[in-house]
Amino acid sequence: MLDAAFMSHALLWLIGAMSVCATVVSIGAMYAMGRTAYRKD
């Protein structure tokens, strides 16, 4: 079951999932930083 084709497929899915998570977190961070400029404390 743990042949080279399965490992490369799993690694590709892992890299894809990490890329999606990093994109979502980066967009959220930029949105949060952009919102702090308009706060009236």
C-alpha positions as CSV (number, residue, x, y, z in Angstrom):
1,M,0.0,0.0,0.0
2,L,2.8,2.4,0.8
3,D,4.3,2.4,-2.6
4,A,5.9,5.3,-4.4
5,A,2.7,6.3,-6.3
6,F,0.7,6.5,-3.1
7,M,3.4,8.5,-1.2
8,S,3.8,11.0,-4.1
9,H,0.0,11.4,-4.2
10,A,-0.2,11.9,-0.4
11,L,2.7,14.4,-0.5
12,L,1.0,16.3,-3.3
13,W,-2.2,16.5,-1.3
14,L,-0.3,17.6,1.8
15,I,1.4,20.4,-0.1
16,G,-1.9,21.4,-1.6
17,A,-3.6,21.5,1.8
18,M,-0.8,23.6,3.3
19,S,-1.0,26.0,0.4
20,V,-4.7,26.5,0.8
21,C,-4.3,27.0,4.6
22,A,-1.5,29.5,4.1
23,T,-3.5,31.4,1.6
24,V,-6.5,31.7,3.9
25,V,-4.4,32.7,6.9
26,S,-2.5,35.3,4.8
27,I,-5.7,36.8,3.5
28,G,-7.2,36.9,7.0
29,A,-4.0,38.5,8.4
30,M,-4.0,41.2,5.7
31,Y,-7.7,41.9,6.3
32,A,-7.2,42.2,10.0
33,M,-4.2,44.5,9.6
34,G,-6.2,46.6,7.1
35,R,-9.1,46.9,9.5
36,T,-6.9,48.2,12.4
37,A,-6.1,51.4,10.4
38,Y,-9.8,52.4,10.6
39,R,-10.4,51.8,14.3
40,K,-11.1,54.7,16.5
41,D,-9.8,53.8,20.0
